[in-house]
Amino acid sequence: MTALERRASASLASIFALRMLGLFLVLPVFALEAARYPGGDDPARVGLAMGIYGLTQALLQIPLGMASDRFGRKRVILLGLALFAVGSAVAAWAPSLDALIVGRALQGAGAISAAITAFLADVTRDEVRTKAMALVGVSIALMFALSLVAAPVLAAHIGLHGLFWLTTGLALTGMAVVAWVVPPEPREHVDAGRRGLTEVLRHAGLLRLDLGVFVLHAVQLAMWMAVPALLVQAGLAAERHWVVYLLALVGSFVVMGGVLFRLERRGHLRAVFLFAIGLILLVQLGFWWSATQGASLTALGIGLFLFFLGFNTLEASQPSLASRLAPAHARGAALGVYNTLQSVGFFVGGAAGGWLVRHTGPDGLFMACAGLSLVWLLVAWPMRAPAPAGPRRVQAPAAG
């Protein structure tokens, strides 16, 4: 990478990381903490509060991505982070579950994922873009890991209100990074308009990834409507959940870096990708068994290790694959659709997960997640690794 590419990749990945840390911090403790709010005795409404930011993100991801083509990436990213900060402050203030839902919806309105990934694609060459996109994917996985370890400890000291105030500070820090660290954006962006969007929606490889990112984040959010309760039933107090998360996460990163990524570099991308999806499916079946028959803390810890191994592998590889498969003239549209499906997955996972827990119990929730994962595995089976891209000149940034 050139110095400009390294600076752009690191700074844009840090913005993604700060924003995703703010979103993920509440994830492991939300179902337990939100139950203490007025109206929090309804699992369906708690699930709606957890997932509604995904709905507002889904509605605004493509429009804000297109706005970044017209008005500039930095302006849209700053606007999105400002909305995210306002929503976090509202959620921190919220005296009831209804107000918390409003705050979460405002958080989601800061839908900047497409603008950030398009910015990154603008300032990197094709031959190094995989590294740049993988850095973003790894940053998301790391923030998810950090949140699982830190959230139970923080929630025990500052509560859910304090977590949202912390999220507000993370958003404001992200705005400072955009203003003073991110390099200038290119003078102009490639914008294929409706033609590019139509082409993206007809691309079989991209559609497989779109389905994949939807399922991955729907399952991720839905299972957290029940996993904390399973750990409590196994005899582990909520404030000690971080121990299990930490052990499972560290183990997953060791195996992912030492085995799976090496296999991917040796040309086994398809096998690694399908194996990771299979792990997600296997874990959901294991949690279903735990919910119906009961399971030890050790069994739940092994299940979480396998889930993190699959999740982190997919979270690090899918954005890179999307950027490599997308036609150069329609990359913004492709990433906009991809991030929209990710946001829809967040919403469906939270809302449907809460509904399933209420009406079918945890066993019904995990069986539904297993069925969704099986569909993903079958759809992803015909995938092929993208061909290496040729060199491309990086467009000069505007002065100032």
Order of alpha helices (4+ residues) and beta strands (2+ residues): alpha-alpha-alpha-alpha-alpha-alpha-alpha-alpha-alpha-alpha-alpha-alpha-alpha-alpha-alpha
